[in-house]
Amino acid sequence: MPVTKNVIELKPVMREKDEEMKFSEVRRLNKDIHLEEYMVLQSFEEIVKLYSLLEDKRFSRSEPIPVLAENEFLLLLKPKLKTQLYADIEVMRVEEEKSVLNVYYKEINNEEYKLNKEKDPILILKIEGVIPSKVKLIAL
């Protein structure tokens, strides 16, 4: 049975005026569930609702639900894979341009996903900053 590790890694994010904004990976999983390509979550109620959808009934313990501080939001990414059938995604950079968040990502090889024929990567990021009006996912 695959085990998902929660690894928090802060990465710099470029903003309009070269100010750095930090984001961290909150959760990574692969689940065949109908979700939009991205979701911006800004309230605890929205996060609880999402985590109840992502809950895996095979495990007695559920993932800890993240809490947002002031000036933070969660960004769920579930892009359609374009270059590989079974792959994961890695966010390379995030840029804010006129209240639009451009998320640059690449598809990466994942042996576990290939072995289990999983093709629905989901990545949840915690981002410091202002809620964007729109998010654009840009595959590299």
Rosetta blueprint (number, residue, H / E / L):
1 M L
2 P L
3 V L
4 T L
5 K L
6 N L
7 V L
8 I L
9 E L
10 L E
11 K E
12 P E
13 V E
14 M E
15 R L
16 E L
17 K L
18 D L
19 E L
20 E E
21 M E
22 K E
23 F E
24 S E
25 E E
26 V E
27 R E
28 R E
29 L E
30 N E
31 K L
32 D L
33 I L
34 H L
35 L L
36 E L
37 E L
38 Y E
39 M E
40 V E
41 L E
42 Q L
43 S L
44 F H
45 E H
46 E H
47 I H
48 V H
49 K H
50 L H
51 Y H
52 S H
53 L H
54 L H
55 E L
56 D L
57 K L
58 R L
59 F L
60 S L
61 R L
62 S L
63 E L
64 P L
65 I L
66 P L
67 V L
68 L L
69 A L
70 E L
71 N L
72 E E
73 F E
74 L E
75 L E
76 L E
77 L E
78 K L
79 P L
80 K L
81 L L
82 K L
83 T L
84 Q L
85 L L
86 Y L
87 A E
88 D E
89 I E
90 E E
91 V E
92 M E
93 R E
94 V E
95 E E
96 E E
97 E E
98 K L
99 S L
100 V E
101 L E
102 N E
103 V E
104 Y E
105 Y E
106 K E
107 E E
108 I E
109 N E
110 N L
111 E H
112 E H
113 Y H
114 K H
115 L H
116 N L
117 K L
118 E L
119 K L
120 D L
121 P E
122 I E
123 L E
124 I E
125 L E
126 K E
127 I E
128 E E
129 G L
130 V L
131 I L
132 P L
133 S L
134 K E
135 V E
136 K E
137 L E
138 I E
139 A E
140 L L
